[in-house]
Amino acid sequence: MTVAQTENLNILSLDHMPSPEEIKARVPLTDRAAASVLAGRQALANILDRKDNRLFVVVGPCSIHDPVAGLDYARRLKVLADEVSETMLLVMRVYFEKPRTSTGWKGYINDPHMDDSFRIDEGMEKARRFLLDVNEIGLPAATEALDPIAPQYYGDLISWTAIGARTSESQTHREMSSGLSTPVGFKNATDGDLEVAINAIVSASHPHSFLGINGKGQSAILRTRGNRYGHVVLRGGGGRPNYDTVSISLAEQALAKAKLAQNIVVDCSHANSWKKPELQPLVMKDVIHQIREGNKSVVGLMIESFLESGNQPIPADLSQLKYGCSVTDACIGWDTTEEMIRNADKVLREALQRRSVA
């Protein structure tokens, strides 16, 4: 009697994927990069613990698709970061994975050649190399954690992690966050619901045990200690922004009710700017004004920014791609980015002196 096949009915192939140890051996962590990572994480922890009254600003492209343009941006950002270091900690947004509502380019790791070849093995190594280069420049890096296995490959090069609006409700991502080595920002849901993010912070602060992989790529039971640096990211939703004084006050009350630290990050993009990048400076200006008027709960901001403003479709002939322009969500350009950050720096130099430092 022949046993019927009951598994892998929709699997076309199972291709070899190098283990985390193999990828790390090809792109090893350097002393200089490790120093950047640790300094970034410690500075972020100090801001969240109110030992440092600066703001942190996660700023960079919606997604990385061209490492040359990405490093060009990183070098410019490092110069700006040094200039405003008394008021802000600039963390480069380095997003490799793009969650999709239906279809579309899934990011540099999944499809590094942007041709639907899906060489994830190559994409993972390229992504790690890019992160290494950013940290070698002296910039801490931030990313969105989407695939629960990916942090084993490059988590040692990340200083701040975001859990997106689509995944803050996912128990898989809450468990993963409980074991991450970085502070984690949980975004409110796409419909604007804040309770999802608050529940995620509570869940991630506790220990969990779940299936994952170890450095050799073998299945393993991961047992975590819990992450005490979870915080909320307001990104708007449900047809309206939520960075205004009333929305932030309501968020403060919700965090207090859950007995959580009143640490709030405002995403100047997404629904907070109605997905119009040119409105991001107005959002940031409003939030900085709230800080000047005495707000103490906003500890960070997020900005989608690249060398050139706007975005572009991915052409069949990749040589036609416009240099330094996003292929996913539209961004503000570099000149606007500098202006936003410098204007905020001027206001914050006086305003932050009034913030209490533990």
Backbone hydrogen bonds, N-H to C=O, Kabsch-Sander energy under -0.5 kcal/mol:
donor,donor_aa,acceptor,acceptor_aa,energy
11,I,8,N,-1.1
12,L,10,N,-0.6
21,E,215,G,-2.9
23,I,19,S,-2.2
24,K,20,P,-2.6
25,A,21,E,-1.8
26,R,22,E,-1.6
27,V,23,I,-2.0
34,A,30,T,-2.6
35,A,31,D,-2.1
36,S,32,R,-1.6
37,V,33,A,-2.4
38,L,34,A,-2.6
39,A,35,A,-2.3
40,G,36,S,-2.4
41,R,37,V,-2.6
42,Q,38,L,-2.4
43,A,39,A,-2.3
44,L,40,G,-2.3
45,A,41,R,-2.6
46,N,42,Q,-2.4
47,I,43,A,-2.0
48,L,44,L,-2.5
49,D,45,A,-2.2
50,R,47,I,-1.1
51,K,46,N,-3.1
52,D,46,N,-1.3
55,L,87,T,-2.1
56,F,299,V,-2.1
57,V,89,L,-2.7
58,V,301,L,-2.8
59,V,57,V,-0.8
59,V,91,V,-2.4
60,G,303,I,-1.6
64,I,95,Y,-2.4
65,H,63,S,-0.5
70,G,66,D,-2.5
71,L,67,P,-2.2
72,D,68,V,-1.9
73,Y,69,A,-2.3
74,A,70,G,-2.1
75,R,71,L,-2.3
76,R,72,D,-1.7
77,L,73,Y,-2.7
78,K,74,A,-2.2
79,V,75,R,-1.5
80,L,76,R,-2.0
81,A,77,L,-3.0
82,D,78,K,-2.1
83,E,79,V,-1.5
84,V,80,L,-1.8
85,S,82,D,-0.8
87,T,84,V,-1.8
88,M,84,V,-2.5
89,L,55,L,-2.7
90,L,88,M,-0.7
91,V,57,V,-2.9
92,M,140,P,-2.3
93,R,59,V,-1.8
94,V,92,M,-0.6
94,V,142,A,-3.4
96,F,94,V,-0.6
98,K,106,K,-2.2
109,I,96,F,-1.1
111,D,107,G,-2.7
114,M,111,D,-1.6
120,I,118,F,-2.0
123,G,119,R,-2.8
124,M,120,I,-2.5
125,E,121,D,-1.2
126,K,122,E,-2.6
127,A,123,G,-2.6
128,R,124,M,-2.2
129,R,125,E,-2.2
130,F,126,K,-2.2
131,L,127,A,-2.4
132,L,128,R,-2.3
133,D,129,R,-2.2
134,V,130,F,-2.3
135,N,131,L,-2.4
136,E,132,L,-2.2
137,I,133,D,-1.5
138,G,134,V,-0.7
139,L,134,V,-1.7
142,A,92,M,-3.0
143,T,160,W,-1.8
145,A,143,T,-0.5
145,A,162,A,-2.2
146,L,144,E,-0.8
150,A,147,D,-0.5
152,Q,149,I,-1.7
153,Y,150,A,-2.4
154,Y,150,A,-1.2
155,G,151,P,-2.5
157,L,154,Y,-2.1
158,I,155,G,-1.3
159,S,141,A,-3.1
160,W,141,A,-1.4
161,T,183,P,-2.2
162,A,143,T,-2.6
163,I,185,G,-2.8
164,G,162,A,-0.5
167,T,164,G,-1.0
168,S,164,G,-1.5
170,S,167,T,-1.4
174,R,170,S,-1.8
175,E,171,Q,-2.6
176,M,172,T,-2.3
177,S,173,H,-2.3
178,S,174,R,-1.3
179,G,175,E,-0.5
179,G,176,M,-1.6
180,L,176,M,-0.6
180,L,177,S,-0.7
184,V,229,Y,-1.4
185,G,161,T,-2.9
186,F,184,V,-0.6
186,F,231,H,-3.2
187,K,163,I,-2.3
187,K,185,G,-0.6
188,N,233,V,-1.9
189,A,193,D,-2.3
192,G,189,A,-2.3
198,I,194,L,-2.0
199,N,195,E,-2.9
200,A,196,V,-1.8
201,I,197,A,-2.2
202,V,198,I,-2.1
203,S,199,N,-2.7
204,A,200,A,-2.9
205,S,201,I,-1.2
206,H,203,S,-1.6
210,F,222,L,-2.1
212,G,220,A,-2.5
214,N,218,Q,-2.0
217,G,214,N,-2.2
220,A,212,G,-2.6
222,L,210,F,-3.3
222,L,220,A,-0.8
223,R,221,I,-0.5
224,T,208,H,-3.0
224,T,222,L,-0.5
226,G,178,S,-1.1
227,N,204,A,-3.0
228,R,226,G,-0.6
230,G,227,N,-0.6
231,H,184,V,-2.0
232,V,263,N,-1.3
233,V,186,F,-2.8
234,L,265,V,-3.0
235,R,233,V,-0.6
237,G,240,R,-2.7
238,G,190,T,-1.9
240,R,237,G,-0.8
248,I,244,D,-2.5
249,S,245,T,-2.1
250,L,246,V,-2.4
251,A,247,S,-2.1
252,E,248,I,-2.4
253,Q,249,S,-2.2
254,A,250,L,-2.3
255,L,251,A,-2.4
256,A,252,E,-2.4
257,K,253,Q,-2.5
258,A,254,A,-1.6
259,K,256,A,-1.5
260,L,255,L,-3.0
263,N,261,A,-2.2
264,I,262,Q,-0.6
264,I,297,S,-2.6
265,V,232,V,-2.3
266,V,300,G,-2.3
267,D,234,L,-3.0
267,D,265,V,-0.5
268,C,266,V,-0.7
268,C,302,M,-2.7
271,A,235,R,-0.9
272,N,235,R,-1.0
272,N,269,S,-1.4
273,S,270,H,-1.5
274,W,271,A,-1.0
275,K,270,H,-2.7
276,K,273,S,-2.3
279,L,276,K,-2.5
280,Q,277,P,-1.7
282,L,279,L,-0.5
283,V,279,L,-1.8
284,M,280,Q,-2.5
285,K,281,P,-2.4
286,D,282,L,-2.1
287,V,283,V,-2.3
288,I,284,M,-2.8
289,H,285,K,-2.0
290,Q,286,D,-1.9
291,I,287,V,-1.9
292,R,288,I,-2.3
293,E,289,H,-1.8
294,G,291,I,-1.5
295,N,290,Q,-2.6
299,V,264,I,-2.7
299,V,297,S,-0.6
300,G,264,I,-1.3
301,L,56,F,-2.0
302,M,266,V,-2.0
303,I,58,V,-2.6
305,S,60,G,-2.5
305,S,303,I,-0.7
306,F,332,I,-2.6
308,E,324,G,-2.8
310,G,331,C,-2.8
312,Q,326,S,-1.9
318,L,316,A,-0.9
320,Q,317,D,-2.3
321,L,318,L,-1.6
325,C,322,K,-1.3
326,S,310,G,-0.7
331,C,310,G,-1.6
332,I,304,E,-1.9
334,W,307,L,-1.7
337,T,333,G,-2.0
338,E,334,W,-2.7
339,E,335,D,-2.0
340,M,336,T,-2.7
341,I,337,T,-2.5
342,R,338,E,-2.6
343,N,339,E,-2.4
344,A,340,M,-2.2
345,D,341,I,-2.3
346,K,342,R,-1.9
347,V,343,N,-1.6
348,L,344,A,-2.9
349,R,345,D,-1.7
350,E,346,K,-0.5
350,E,347,V,-0.8
351,A,347,V,-2.0
352,L,348,L,-2.7
353,Q,350,E,-0.6
354,R,350,E,-0.5
354,R,351,A,-1.2
355,R,352,L,-1.1
358,A,50,R,-3.2
